[in-house]
Amino acid sequence: MPPNLPDVVLWSIPAFILLTVLEMVSYRLHPDEDSAGYEAKDAATSISMGLGSLFFDVLWKIPVVAVYTAVYELTPLRVPVLWWTVPLMLLAQDFFYYWSHRGHHVIRILWACHVVHHSSRKFNFSTALRQPWTGFTSWPFYLPLIACGVHPAALAFCSSVNLVYQFWIHTERIDKLPRPVEFLFNTPSHHRVHHASQGSYLDRNYGGILIVWDRLFRSFAAETERPVYGLTKNIATYNPLRVATHEYVSIARDLRAASGWHERAGRLFRGPGWQPPGTAQGAAGGTAAEPAAEPAG
């Protein structure tokens, strides 16, 4: 029998709406020229992307749940859902989220999905809602949890908690928090770095709930200068369909123009900024892709 766990995302939607409205009002009452703030078209695009992701996620979950269920039935291991195992499962899910997130930055075909979330030049609560419509790319990273006996429903609960936690860190209205909090947890300060397009900030702070994984695996960067949000080459569109697919279109163009299978493999599985030897450096295919730094650690 699957564990009876709440739908954390569904229950959080009213809070998402309320906090977004309050943040919008705060910029009206107390504008900050140094902050990115809100722009109506940008916020509308982010909200549209979030609504679209709810629909597409239902479709992608069908094959993913089938695979997870098959693996769960095959493994002899079982992790019971108890008061003391749930925190451990949350910790394990957060660990694998770190590697999934990192992989989605340094492998171009995965970045094509994740780039959606980085495509806004604003950083506010509506940016948290800018989710991809091709979110089927993360499931392999969590297979070890299922193989260890974590029920797919328990994994879904932990993933939802992780997603809900990350909503509040998409803001410029919260400055740095007390040092112990900043040391252990992902905070608005750490996540502002993650969304920045400066070279010193690229591909840093992948953590979901905890920032300790970044400290352990040497991908951490502290916020020292004001971030510039967006991509190294930004997209000039508010069309949700183009936002969702622009990097896939660019990959297809690069694959057609590739001179051989080695280059095609590089265009798919190397970093977003990878170029074949002997070509000019820059974002692959002239897209808005963020050039990936060499993996740290």
Disulfide bonds with the S-S distance in Angstrom:
none
